[in-house]
Amino acid sequence: MILADENIHTYIVESLRDAGFEVISVTELKKGIKDEQVIEWALDNDYLLLTEDRDFGEWVFAHHIKNLSVLFLRYAFYEFKEISQSLIYL
């Protein structure tokens, strides 16, 4: 299951769902929560965290968060359709 951070474009979330992936969106559940809560959700439920937020890399490496799977995306806004297709066929 994938936990999409609130910075992930809605098109990407919907494209993944349409392709059969189970995606939970932070935006849909509880927008504005702290990174610590997002990490807790991901760890408690064994979610892959999909984010554009570099802070999660710091949490993993500097704070030594174990067992957190993070897929960090960097793309220009206009590339969101191409990114969603890349994720589907990853």
A tleap script that builds the chain and sets N, CA, C and O, in Angstrom:
source leaprc.protein.ff14SB
mol = sequence {
  NMET ILE LEU ALA ASP GLU ASN ILE HIE THR
  TYR ILE VAL GLU SER LEU ARG ASP ALA GLY
  PHE GLU VAL ILE SER VAL THR GLU LEU LYS
  LYS GLY ILE LYS ASP GLU GLN VAL ILE GLU
  TRP ALA LEU ASP ASN ASP TYR LEU LEU LEU
  THR GLU ASP ARG ASP PHE GLY GLU TRP VAL
  PHE ALA HIE HIE ILE LYS ASN LEU SER VAL
  LEU PHE LEU ARG TYR ALA PHE TYR GLU PHE
  LYS GLU ILE SER GLN SER LEU ILE TYR CLEU
}
set mol.1.N position { 0.844 -1.176 0.000 }
set mol.1.CA position { 0.000 0.000 0.000 }
set mol.1.C position { 0.890 1.240 0.000 }
set mol.1.O position { 1.992 1.227 0.550 }
set mol.2.N position { 0.409 2.290 -0.611 }
set mol.2.CA position { 1.166 3.535 -0.757 }
set mol.2.C position { 0.491 4.637 0.057 }
set mol.2.O position { -0.729 4.793 0.022 }
set mol.3.N position { 1.288 5.383 0.775 }
set mol.3.CA position { 0.821 6.570 1.478 }
set mol.3.C position { 1.366 7.769 0.722 }
set mol.3.O position { 2.573 8.009 0.718 }
set mol.4.N position { 0.483 8.519 0.085 }
set mol.4.CA position { 0.883 9.692 -0.698 }
set mol.4.C position { 0.865 10.917 0.210 }
set mol.4.O position { -0.180 11.291 0.742 }
set mol.5.N position { 2.014 11.527 0.379 }
set mol.5.CA position { 2.120 12.740 1.171 }
set mol.5.C position { 1.256 13.820 0.529 }
set mol.5.O position { 0.902 13.714 -0.645 }
set mol.6.N position { 0.914 14.859 1.292 }
set mol.6.CA position { -0.006 15.864 0.770 }
set mol.6.C position { 0.559 16.685 -0.387 }
set mol.6.O position { -0.187 17.416 -1.038 }
set mol.7.N position { 1.848 16.580 -0.653 }
set mol.7.CA position { 2.426 17.330 -1.765 }
set mol.7.C position { 2.374 16.552 -3.089 }
set mol.7.O position { 2.809 17.063 -4.121 }
set mol.8.N position { 1.861 15.357 -3.064 }
set mol.8.CA position { 1.758 14.561 -4.289 }
set mol.8.C position { 0.507 14.982 -5.062 }
set mol.8.O position { -0.594 15.021 -4.514 }
set mol.9.N position { 0.696 15.289 -6.312 }
set mol.9.CA position { -0.383 15.773 -7.181 }
set mol.9.C position { -1.533 14.765 -7.218 }
set mol.9.O position { -1.311 13.556 -7.284 }
set mol.10.N position { -2.739 15.270 -7.174 }
set mol.10.CA position { -3.943 14.437 -7.206 }
set mol.10.C position { -3.981 13.541 -8.444 }
set mol.10.O position { -4.450 12.405 -8.378 }
set mol.11.N position { -3.496 14.045 -9.549 }
set mol.11.CA position { -3.469 13.249 -10.773 }
set mol.11.C position { -2.629 11.982 -10.576 }
set mol.11.O position { -3.002 10.908 -11.050 }
set mol.12.N position { -1.511 12.108 -9.886 }
set mol.12.CA position { -0.647 10.949 -9.631 }
set mol.12.C position { -1.373 9.952 -8.744 }
set mol.12.O position { -1.360 8.752 -9.021 }
set mol.13.N position { -2.001 10.430 -7.690 }
set mol.13.CA position { -2.750 9.552 -6.777 }
set mol.13.C position { -3.834 8.808 -7.546 }
set mol.13.O position { -3.950 7.588 -7.424 }
set mol.14.N position { -4.620 9.520 -8.328 }
set mol.14.CA position { -5.725 8.906 -9.074 }
set mol.14.C position { -5.212 7.945 -10.154 }
set mol.14.O position { -5.818 6.900 -10.389 }
set mol.15.N position { -4.116 8.289 -10.800 }
set mol.15.CA position { -3.550 7.397 -11.822 }
set mol.15.C position { -3.088 6.081 -11.215 }
set mol.15.O position { -3.311 5.012 -11.783 }
set mol.16.N position { -2.450 6.165 -10.072 }
set mol.16.CA position { -2.020 4.942 -9.386 }
set mol.16.C position { -3.225 4.094 -8.983 }
set mol.16.O position { -3.215 2.874 -9.145 }
set mol.17.N position { -4.251 4.742 -8.464 }
set mol.17.CA position { -5.471 4.010 -8.090 }
set mol.17.C position { -6.103 3.358 -9.315 }
set mol.17.O position { -6.504 2.195 -9.267 }
set mol.18.N position { -6.190 4.098 -10.398 }
set mol.18.CA position { -6.783 3.561 -11.634 }
set mol.18.C position { -6.003 2.357 -12.150 }
set mol.18.O position { -6.564 1.479 -12.806 }
set mol.19.N position { -4.713 2.322 -11.854 }
set mol.19.CA position { -3.867 1.214 -12.294 }
set mol.19.C position { -3.917 0.032 -11.314 }
set mol.19.O position { -3.246 -0.980 -11.521 }
set mol.20.N position { -4.716 0.168 -10.249 }
set mol.20.CA position { -4.888 -0.948 -9.327 }
set mol.20.C position { -4.087 -0.868 -8.036 }
set mol.20.O position { -4.137 -1.794 -7.226 }
set mol.21.N position { -3.351 0.215 -7.827 }
set mol.21.CA position { -2.590 0.370 -6.595 }
set mol.21.C position { -3.503 0.911 -5.494 }
set mol.21.O position { -4.386 1.732 -5.744 }
set mol.22.N position { -3.272 0.435 -4.283 }
set mol.22.CA position { -3.987 0.963 -3.129 }
set mol.22.C position { -3.209 2.174 -2.622 }
set mol.22.O position { -2.066 2.053 -2.182 }
set mol.23.N position { -3.846 3.341 -2.691 }
set mol.23.CA position { -3.184 4.583 -2.314 }
set mol.23.C position { -4.027 5.306 -1.280 }
set mol.23.O position { -5.215 5.557 -1.481 }
set mol.24.N position { -3.382 5.634 -0.170 }
set mol.24.CA position { -3.982 6.464 0.873 }
set mol.24.C position { -3.378 7.852 0.698 }
set mol.24.O position { -2.160 7.984 0.582 }
set mol.25.N position { -4.205 8.876 0.677 }
set mol.25.CA position { -3.720 10.239 0.488 }
set mol.25.C position { -3.812 11.021 1.799 }
set mol.25.O position { -4.880 11.108 2.405 }
set mol.26.N position { -2.693 11.582 2.225 }
set mol.26.CA position { -2.681 12.411 3.423 }
set mol.26.C position { -3.634 13.591 3.243 }
set mol.26.O position { -4.313 13.989 4.190 }
set mol.27.N position { -3.687 14.143 2.057 }
set mol.27.CA position { -4.573 15.273 1.772 }
set mol.27.C position { -6.034 14.907 2.025 }
set mol.27.O position { -6.798 15.716 2.550 }
set mol.28.N position { -6.413 13.705 1.657 }
set mol.28.CA position { -7.798 13.279 1.832 }
set mol.28.C position { -8.122 12.918 3.282 }
set mol.28.O position { -9.264 13.065 3.719 }
set mol.29.N position { -7.130 12.453 4.020 }
set mol.29.CA position { -7.381 11.995 5.381 }
set mol.29.C position { -7.240 13.078 6.435 }
set mol.29.O position { -8.132 13.290 7.256 }
set mol.30.N position { -6.096 13.761 6.398 }
set mol.30.CA position { -5.826 14.730 7.460 }
set mol.30.C position { -4.762 15.712 6.995 }
set mol.30.O position { -3.604 15.630 7.404 }
set mol.31.N position { -5.158 16.621 6.157 }
set mol.31.CA position { -4.241 17.601 5.584 }
set mol.31.C position { -3.614 18.459 6.694 }
set mol.31.O position { -4.275 18.839 7.661 }
set mol.32.N position { -2.331 18.745 6.522 }
set mol.32.CA position { -1.639 19.634 7.451 }
set mol.32.C position { -1.005 18.951 8.642 }
set mol.32.O position { -0.495 19.625 9.537 }
set mol.33.N position { -1.024 17.612 8.675 }
set mol.33.CA position { -0.408 16.938 9.821 }
set mol.33.C position { 1.114 17.033 9.733 }
set mol.33.O position { 1.673 17.286 8.665 }
set mol.34.N position { 1.754 16.833 10.837 }
set mol.34.CA position { 3.216 16.928 10.921 }
set mol.34.C position { 3.873 15.695 10.301 }
set mol.34.O position { 3.281 14.619 10.213 }
set mol.35.N position { 5.115 15.899 9.877 }
set mol.35.CA position { 5.881 14.794 9.283 }
set mol.35.C position { 5.947 13.590 10.218 }
set mol.35.O position { 5.906 12.446 9.766 }
set mol.36.N position { 6.047 13.845 11.508 }
set mol.36.CA position { 6.131 12.756 12.479 }
set mol.36.C position { 4.892 11.861 12.417 }
set mol.36.O position { 4.996 10.641 12.546 }
set mol.37.N position { 3.727 12.468 12.219 }
set mol.37.CA position { 2.500 11.687 12.112 }
set mol.37.C position { 2.455 10.898 10.811 }
set mol.37.O position { 1.986 9.760 10.787 }
set mol.38.N position { 2.937 11.492 9.740 }
set mol.38.CA position { 2.989 10.783 8.456 }
set mol.38.C position { 3.902 9.570 8.591 }
set mol.38.O position { 3.563 8.478 8.135 }
set mol.39.N position { 5.046 9.760 9.211 }
set mol.39.CA position { 5.985 8.652 9.430 }
set mol.39.C position { 5.342 7.568 10.286 }
set mol.39.O position { 5.479 6.379 9.999 }
set mol.40.N position { 4.647 7.978 11.330 }
set mol.40.CA position { 3.985 7.008 12.212 }
set mol.40.C position { 2.959 6.181 11.442 }
set mol.40.O position { 2.901 4.962 11.602 }
set mol.41.N position { 2.141 6.839 10.601 }
set mol.41.CA position { 1.170 6.115 9.775 }
set mol.41.C position { 1.870 5.119 8.868 }
set mol.41.O position { 1.459 3.964 8.757 }
set mol.42.N position { 2.942 5.584 8.216 }
set mol.42.CA position { 3.666 4.721 7.285 }
set mol.42.C position { 4.252 3.508 8.003 }
set mol.42.O position { 4.142 2.381 7.518 }
set mol.43.N position { 4.863 3.738 9.139 }
set mol.43.CA position { 5.478 2.637 9.883 }
set mol.43.C position { 4.441 1.684 10.468 }
set mol.43.O position { 4.592 0.466 10.373 }
set mol.44.N position { 3.400 2.228 11.068 }
set mol.44.CA position { 2.374 1.391 11.701 }
set mol.44.C position { 1.640 0.508 10.707 }
set mol.44.O position { 1.169 -0.573 11.060 }
set mol.45.N position { 1.542 0.963 9.471 }
set mol.45.CA position { 0.766 0.236 8.468 }
set mol.45.C position { 1.608 -0.362 7.355 }
set mol.45.O position { 1.073 -0.922 6.398 }
set mol.46.N position { 2.919 -0.247 7.477 }
set mol.46.CA position { 3.846 -0.778 6.478 }
set mol.46.C position { 3.571 -0.204 5.090 }
set mol.46.O position { 3.567 -0.930 4.096 }
set mol.47.N position { 3.337 1.123 5.037 }
set mol.47.CA position { 3.102 1.820 3.783 }
set mol.47.C position { 4.419 2.256 3.150 }
set mol.47.O position { 5.394 2.535 3.848 }
set mol.48.N position { 4.436 2.309 1.847 }
set mol.48.CA position { 5.488 2.986 1.109 }
set mol.48.C position { 5.095 4.454 1.068 }
set mol.48.O position { 4.002 4.787 0.610 }
set mol.49.N position { 5.962 5.328 1.536 }
set mol.49.CA position { 5.674 6.754 1.557 }
set mol.49.C position { 6.141 7.393 0.259 }
set mol.49.O position { 7.322 7.342 -0.084 }
set mol.50.N position { 5.210 7.987 -0.447 }
set mol.50.CA position { 5.487 8.687 -1.696 }
set mol.50.C position { 5.443 10.177 -1.377 }
set mol.50.O position { 4.418 10.679 -0.916 }
set mol.51.N position { 6.550 10.894 -1.617 }
set mol.51.CA position { 6.628 12.293 -1.210 }
set mol.51.C position { 7.535 13.099 -2.127 }
set mol.51.O position { 8.342 12.552 -2.878 }
set mol.52.N position { 7.379 14.413 -2.042 }
set mol.52.CA position { 8.296 15.352 -2.679 }
set mol.52.C position { 9.085 16.115 -1.618 }
set mol.52.O position { 9.890 16.986 -1.947 }
set mol.53.N position { 8.862 15.796 -0.376 }
set mol.53.CA position { 9.435 16.518 0.760 }
set mol.53.C position { 10.797 15.939 1.146 }
set mol.53.O position { 10.889 14.802 1.610 }
set mol.54.N position { 11.837 16.722 0.952 }
set mol.54.CA position { 13.200 16.270 1.277 }
set mol.54.C position { 13.403 15.991 2.757 }
set mol.54.O position { 14.324 15.263 3.130 }
set mol.55.N position { 12.562 16.556 3.597 }
set mol.55.CA position { 12.712 16.348 5.040 }
set mol.55.C position { 12.636 14.878 5.431 }
set mol.55.O position { 13.223 14.477 6.436 }
set mol.56.N position { 11.931 14.078 4.659 }
set mol.56.CA position { 11.819 12.661 4.999 }
set mol.56.C position { 13.155 11.941 4.838 }
set mol.56.O position { 13.418 10.966 5.542 }
set mol.57.N position { 13.993 12.404 3.933 }
set mol.57.CA position { 15.346 11.858 3.825 }
set mol.57.C position { 16.140 12.132 5.080 }
set mol.57.O position { 16.895 11.279 5.547 }
set mol.58.N position { 15.970 13.315 5.622 }
set mol.58.CA position { 16.637 13.654 6.882 }
set mol.58.C position { 16.150 12.753 8.013 }
set mol.58.O position { 16.939 12.279 8.831 }
set mol.59.N position { 14.834 12.524 8.044 }
set mol.59.CA position { 14.296 11.649 9.086 }
set mol.59.C position { 14.920 10.251 8.995 }
set mol.59.O position { 15.281 9.660 10.013 }
set mol.60.N position { 15.041 9.744 7.806 }
set mol.60.CA position { 15.573 8.395 7.631 }
set mol.60.C position { 17.043 8.333 7.997 }
set mol.60.O position { 17.458 7.437 8.733 }
set mol.61.N position { 17.841 9.270 7.496 }
set mol.61.CA position { 19.280 9.186 7.675 }
set mol.61.C position { 19.784 9.876 8.938 }
set mol.61.O position { 20.575 9.287 9.674 }
set mol.62.N position { 19.360 11.074 9.203 }
set mol.62.CA position { 19.868 11.808 10.366 }
set mol.62.C position { 19.231 11.333 11.665 }
set mol.62.O position { 19.891 11.278 12.702 }
set mol.63.N position { 17.954 10.993 11.607 }
set mol.63.CA position { 17.249 10.563 12.813 }
set mol.63.C position { 17.181 9.040 12.926 }
set mol.63.O position { 16.610 8.504 13.875 }
set mol.64.N position { 17.764 8.360 11.960 }
set mol.64.CA position { 17.876 6.893 11.975 }
set mol.64.C position { 16.529 6.191 12.117 }
set mol.64.O position { 16.396 5.241 12.888 }
set mol.65.N position { 15.546 6.658 11.380 }
set mol.65.CA position { 14.248 5.991 11.366 }
set mol.65.C position { 14.407 4.678 10.605 }
set mol.65.O position { 14.812 4.669 9.443 }
set mol.66.N position { 14.093 3.599 11.254 }
set mol.66.CA position { 14.246 2.269 10.655 }
set mol.66.C position { 12.928 1.818 10.015 }
set mol.66.O position { 11.842 2.180 10.469 }
set mol.67.N position { 13.050 1.030 8.963 }
set mol.67.CA position { 11.922 0.382 8.296 }
set mol.67.C position { 10.947 1.345 7.623 }
set mol.67.O position { 9.791 0.991 7.389 }
set mol.68.N position { 11.394 2.537 7.314 }
set mol.68.CA position { 10.559 3.486 6.578 }
set mol.68.C position { 10.975 3.463 5.114 }
set mol.68.O position { 12.109 3.796 4.770 }
set mol.69.N position { 10.045 3.067 4.266 }
set mol.69.CA position { 10.307 3.048 2.825 }
set mol.69.C position { 9.777 4.342 2.220 }
set mol.69.O position { 8.588 4.647 2.318 }
set mol.70.N position { 10.673 5.093 1.594 }
set mol.70.CA position { 10.315 6.389 1.032 }
set mol.70.C position { 10.693 6.424 -0.440 }
set mol.70.O position { 11.818 6.095 -0.816 }
set mol.71.N position { 9.742 6.826 -1.261 }
set mol.71.CA position { 10.026 7.082 -2.663 }
set mol.71.C position { 9.909 8.588 -2.842 }
set mol.71.O position { 8.820 9.159 -2.785 }
set mol.72.N position { 11.053 9.210 -3.058 }
set mol.72.CA position { 11.164 10.662 -3.137 }
set mol.72.C position { 11.102 11.083 -4.598 }
set mol.72.O position { 11.917 10.649 -5.412 }
set mol.73.N position { 10.130 11.931 -4.926 }
set mol.73.CA position { 9.954 12.384 -6.299 }
set mol.73.C position { 10.415 13.824 -6.453 }
set mol.73.O position { 10.155 14.663 -5.590 }
set mol.74.N position { 11.096 14.105 -7.549 }
set mol.74.CA position { 11.460 15.474 -7.926 }
set mol.74.C position { 11.104 15.628 -9.391 }
set mol.74.O position { 11.608 14.900 -10.246 }
set mol.75.N position { 10.243 16.569 -9.665 }
set mol.75.CA position { 9.839 16.803 -11.044 }
set mol.75.C position { 9.257 18.207 -11.165 }
set mol.75.O position { 8.805 18.795 -10.182 }
set mol.76.N position { 9.276 18.717 -12.355 }
set mol.76.CA position { 8.636 20.004 -12.624 }
set mol.76.C position { 7.129 19.780 -12.650 }
set mol.76.O position { 6.663 18.707 -13.033 }
set mol.77.N position { 6.381 20.776 -12.249 }
set mol.77.CA position { 4.930 20.627 -12.141 }
set mol.77.C position { 4.303 20.087 -13.426 }
set mol.77.O position { 3.409 19.243 -13.363 }
set mol.78.N position { 4.748 20.548 -14.563 }
set mol.78.CA position { 4.150 20.139 -15.828 }
set mol.78.C position { 4.454 18.677 -16.178 }
set mol.78.O position { 3.885 18.152 -17.135 }
set mol.79.N position { 5.327 18.019 -15.436 }
set mol.79.CA position { 5.705 16.634 -15.714 }
set mol.79.C position { 4.890 15.608 -14.926 }
set mol.79.O position { 5.194 14.417 -14.984 }
set mol.80.N position { 3.870 16.036 -14.196 }
set mol.80.CA position { 3.163 15.110 -13.314 }
set mol.80.C position { 2.520 13.942 -14.047 }
set mol.80.O position { 2.419 12.856 -13.478 }
set mol.81.N position { 2.084 14.125 -15.283 }
set mol.81.CA position { 1.491 13.016 -16.031 }
set mol.81.C position { 2.548 11.966 -16.391 }
set mol.81.O position { 2.300 10.764 -16.292 }
set mol.82.N position { 3.714 12.429 -16.803 }
set mol.82.CA position { 4.801 11.505 -17.129 }
set mol.82.C position { 5.285 10.763 -15.880 }
set mol.82.O position { 5.603 9.575 -15.938 }
set mol.83.N position { 5.335 11.468 -14.763 }
set mol.83.CA position { 5.758 10.838 -13.510 }
set mol.83.C position { 4.768 9.747 -13.106 }
set mol.83.O position { 5.180 8.664 -12.689 }
set mol.84.N position { 3.478 10.019 -13.226 }
set mol.84.CA position { 2.486 9.000 -12.849 }
set mol.84.C position { 2.632 7.753 -13.716 }
set mol.84.O position { 2.526 6.636 -13.210 }
set mol.85.N position { 2.871 7.927 -15.001 }
set mol.85.CA position { 3.075 6.770 -15.882 }
set mol.85.C position { 4.344 6.012 -15.516 }
set mol.85.O position { 4.366 4.781 -15.558 }
set mol.86.N position { 5.387 6.726 -15.164 }
set mol.86.CA position { 6.637 6.072 -14.751 }
set mol.86.C position { 6.431 5.241 -13.483 }
set mol.86.O position { 6.969 4.139 -13.364 }
set mol.87.N position { 5.662 5.765 -12.550 }
set mol.87.CA position { 5.397 5.023 -11.306 }
set mol.87.C position { 4.590 3.764 -11.560 }
set mol.87.O position { 4.850 2.722 -10.956 }
set mol.88.N position { 3.624 3.853 -12.440 }
set mol.88.CA position { 2.798 2.706 -12.742 }
set mol.88.C position { 3.608 1.566 -13.327 }
set mol.88.O position { 3.356 0.400 -13.024 }
set mol.89.N position { 4.577 1.896 -14.161 }
set mol.89.CA position { 5.368 0.874 -14.840 }
set mol.89.C position { 6.720 0.641 -14.207 }
set mol.89.O position { 7.594 0.022 -14.813 }
set mol.90.N position { 6.900 1.129 -12.993 }
set mol.90.CA position { 8.149 0.966 -12.256 }
set mol.90.C position { 8.444 -0.467 -11.949 }
set mol.90.O position { 9.464 -0.769 -11.331 }
savepdb mol mol.pdb
quit
